[in-house]
Amino acid sequence: MTVKEPAAPESTFAATLAALRDALGDDAVRVGDAIGERPMTDWTRHGPTRPAALLLPRTTEQVARALMICNDARQPVVPQGGMTGLAGGSIPRAGDIALSLDRLAGVEEIDSAAATITLRAGTTLQTAQEAAAQAGFELALDLGARGSCQIGGNLATNAGGNRVIQSGTARDQVLGLEVVLANGAVLSSLNKMVKNNTGYDLKHWFIGSEGTLGVITRAVLKLQPQRASRHTALVALNGYEQAVALLRRLSTRFGNDIGAFEIMWPDFFDFGVKLTGTRSPFAEPHPLYALIEHASFDADDDGARFSNALTDALDESAIRDAVIAQSIADTRALWAIRECTAEFPVKLDPINFDVSLPIGEIGAFVDRCRVALDRAWPGNESYFFGHIGDSNLHVTVDGRSVPGVDHHDVYALVYDMLAPLRGSVSAEHGIGLLKREFLPVSRSAEELAAMRAIKHALDPNGILNPGKLF
Ligand SMILES: Cc1cc2nc3c(=O)[nH]c(=O)nc-3n(C[C@H](O)[C@H](O)[C@H](O)COP(=O)(O)OP(=O)(O)OC[C@H]3O[C@@H](n4cnc5c(N)ncnc54)[C@H](O)[C@@H]3O)c2cc1C
């Protein structure tokens, strides 16, 4: 009997590449310089690494064949969407193969009766939003990265964004999902029905799983009726308690016509004004700012009711001041301040937090956090803001203002403060690479064991996005 020597890694990889080229075609398999810069890192700009190869499948079947080949070869694969992630989830390691969904893009169907849109995973969020609008609907999901992020990435991270207060997270928009498992099996459940209690609702395992359980290839999302009028205001407030009271007051008056309620502490607001090269619409500085959107189904709503509500609040000293955007240009200018975070990776060395904690506790947490940061690193430049209506606080510490300090120490300081509050270390960006070590702050040993069991059941060889999440 002859004993076959195990193949050398290079020849195994060469054989895997050859099989992939055979299955997908030469133009869908790139190596070396042909890979380009984009697949090397995400929006965090952390540890850019060239993957061993880049796959660009065009169909679900090609994704399935690629994964089957990689699974047989025990070849790690990192799924990649728009690369706008803020947790390092799509950053490859040197030996990984990157699987891009860029070419698996496009709107497949809009079903006006069911009010659904069926999308391929590589479709950008903005393309999906525009298609929905053209058909007279609205896709509720919205975030600053809309022009680049993809539906597959949005679902894999369970993205939040600006309208969660009104319509929920990405998860809440999904009716059906098609996913390719590590072994190439296709779970195609492009369900359009609202009610379907036929056993486990498998789609929820993949939403928010950050590419560790399967590759999302298509999705059926719910569409909402179009909100015919939108009005945006920037409100100046005394402090956090006043912000929460205003949110409750407006919710009582307008229900879920309040489409966004974004809070900016002065450090963030002043920095945003500077970055966008605009001017504060207020004559004097204030302790806190809220960017609020009122979105109504009534096409004749001229904003008077929203404006009156803010005038009443002003008369009763429930707010300090308010400006209401009078034009699309005004609206864009106000949102630009809030969305200046897109510039953070370029202008700062950002150490980002996207934590969740009960809404009533966020104000005190911010105060304590600031004191702790100042005590540990006097002179640090930190920015506090967030989607407060969804109990989501963002903090960005500029690494340049704490030279020589290990980012890990900054993470540890903030997460140690979060732990006793049973807060979440990720409200919306995911765990990815950057928060792995801190997952136990928010998850018990039993929960982690259940997650690992699911991972093992669906991806026993651990080829899908290894090193992420756990
Ligand atoms: C300016 C800016 C603003 C942002 N605002 C928000 C915000 O308000 N709310 C928010 O939640 N996020 C926000 N983000 C973060 C980011 O846009 C989201 O996490 C987005 O959902 C990522 O989508 P993507 O296509 O870029 O995914 P990528 O960055 O490419 O990947 C993210 C993760 O998903 C996995 N993945 C990607 N595609 C698939 C697929 N088809 N199947 C399986 N796994 C896949 C990857 O492996 C990785 O783990 C913002 C980012 C930027 C740059």
The ligand as a Tripos MOL2 file, in Angstrom:
@<TRIPOS>MOLECULE
LIG
   53    58     1     0     0
SMALL
NO_CHARGES

@<TRIPOS>ATOM
      1 C1        -20.0260   57.1780    7.0470 C.3       1 LIG1
      2 C2        -20.5260   55.9200    7.6750 C.ar      1 LIG1
      3 C3        -21.7170   55.9440    8.3820 C.ar      1 LIG1
      4 C4        -22.1930   54.7570    8.9660 C.ar      1 LIG1
      5 N1        -23.3590   54.8150    9.6470 N.ar      1 LIG1
      6 C5        -23.8440   53.6830   10.1900 C.ar      1 LIG1
      7 C6        -25.0740   53.7160   10.9140 C.ar      1 LIG1
      8 O1        -25.6870   54.7520   11.1030 O.2       1 LIG1
      9 N2        -25.5420   52.5430   11.3850 N.ar      1 LIG1
     10 C7        -24.8710   51.3640   11.2080 C.ar      1 LIG1
     11 O2        -25.3530   50.3270   11.6530 O.2       1 LIG1
     12 N3        -23.6970   51.3190   10.5590 N.ar      1 LIG1
     13 C8        -23.1660   52.4400   10.0500 C.ar      1 LIG1
     14 N4        -21.9850   52.4020    9.3810 N.ar      1 LIG1
     15 C9        -21.2290   51.1220    9.2830 C.3       1 LIG1
     16 C10       -21.4520   50.3390    7.9740 C.3       1 LIG1
     17 O3        -21.8680   51.1700    6.9470 O.3       1 LIG1
     18 C11       -22.4620   49.2300    8.1930 C.3       1 LIG1
     19 O4        -21.9400   48.2920    9.1060 O.3       1 LIG1
     20 C12       -22.8750   48.4970    6.9010 C.3       1 LIG1
     21 O5        -23.9970   47.6960    7.1940 O.3       1 LIG1
     22 C13       -21.7660   47.6210    6.3320 C.3       1 LIG1
     23 O6        -22.1240   47.2290    5.0160 O.3       1 LIG1
     24 P1        -21.0060   46.8650    3.9390 P.3       1 LIG1
     25 O7        -21.6940   46.3780    2.7200 O.co2     1 LIG1
     26 O8        -20.0630   47.9670    3.7690 O.co2     1 LIG1
     27 O9        -20.3080   45.6200    4.6670 O.3       1 LIG1
     28 P2        -18.7620   45.2720    4.8280 P.3       1 LIG1
     29 O10       -18.0510   46.3280    5.5610 O.co2     1 LIG1
     30 O11       -18.1860   44.8760    3.5170 O.co2     1 LIG1
     31 O12       -18.8620   43.9600    5.7460 O.3       1 LIG1
     32 C14       -19.3490   44.0450    7.0580 C.3       1 LIG1
     33 C15       -19.5100   42.6270    7.6180 C.3       1 LIG1
     34 O13       -20.5210   41.9320    6.9040 O.3       1 LIG1
     35 C16       -19.9950   40.7610    6.2750 C.3       1 LIG1
     36 N5        -20.6510   40.6850    4.9610 N.ar      1 LIG1
     37 C17       -20.6880   41.6230    3.9990 C.ar      1 LIG1
     38 N6        -21.4630   41.2220    2.9790 N.ar      1 LIG1
     39 C18       -21.9000   39.9740    3.3060 C.ar      1 LIG1
     40 C19       -22.7430   39.0300    2.6590 C.ar      1 LIG1
     41 N7        -23.3040   39.2560    1.4700 N.pl3     1 LIG1
     42 N8        -22.9830   37.8580    3.3020 N.ar      1 LIG1
     43 C20       -22.4520   37.5910    4.5170 C.ar      1 LIG1
     44 N9        -21.6450   38.4510    5.1610 N.ar      1 LIG1
     45 C21       -21.3780   39.6320    4.5600 C.ar      1 LIG1
     46 C22       -18.4920   40.9510    6.2300 C.3       1 LIG1
     47 O14       -17.8030   39.7280    6.2540 O.3       1 LIG1
     48 C23       -18.2570   41.7610    7.4940 C.3       1 LIG1
     49 O15       -18.1940   40.9130    8.6080 O.3       1 LIG1
     50 C24       -21.4620   53.5590    8.8200 C.ar      1 LIG1
     51 C25       -20.2690   53.5430    8.1150 C.ar      1 LIG1
     52 C26       -19.7990   54.7060    7.5460 C.ar      1 LIG1
     53 C27       -18.5160   54.6540    6.7860 C.3       1 LIG1
@<TRIPOS>BOND
     1     1     2 1
     2     2     3 ar
     3     2    52 ar
     4     3     4 ar
     5     4     5 ar
     6     4    50 ar
     7     5     6 ar
     8     6     7 ar
     9     6    13 1
    10     7     8 2
    11     7     9 ar
    12     9    10 ar
    13    10    11 2
    14    10    12 ar
    15    12    13 ar
    16    13    14 ar
    17    14    15 1
    18    14    50 ar
    19    15    16 1
    20    16    17 1
    21    16    18 1
    22    18    19 1
    23    18    20 1
    24    20    21 1
    25    20    22 1
    26    22    23 1
    27    23    24 1
    28    24    25 2
    29    24    26 1
    30    24    27 1
    31    27    28 1
    32    28    29 2
    33    28    30 1
    34    28    31 1
    35    31    32 1
    36    32    33 1
    37    33    34 1
    38    33    48 1
    39    34    35 1
    40    35    36 1
    41    35    46 1
    42    36    37 ar
    43    36    45 ar
    44    37    38 ar
    45    38    39 ar
    46    39    40 ar
    47    39    45 ar
    48    40    41 1
    49    40    42 ar
    50    42    43 ar
    51    43    44 ar
    52    44    45 ar
    53    46    47 1
    54    46    48 1
    55    48    49 1
    56    50    51 ar
    57    51    52 ar
    58    52    53 1
@<TRIPOS>SUBSTRUCTURE
     1 LIG1         1 GROUP 0 **** ****
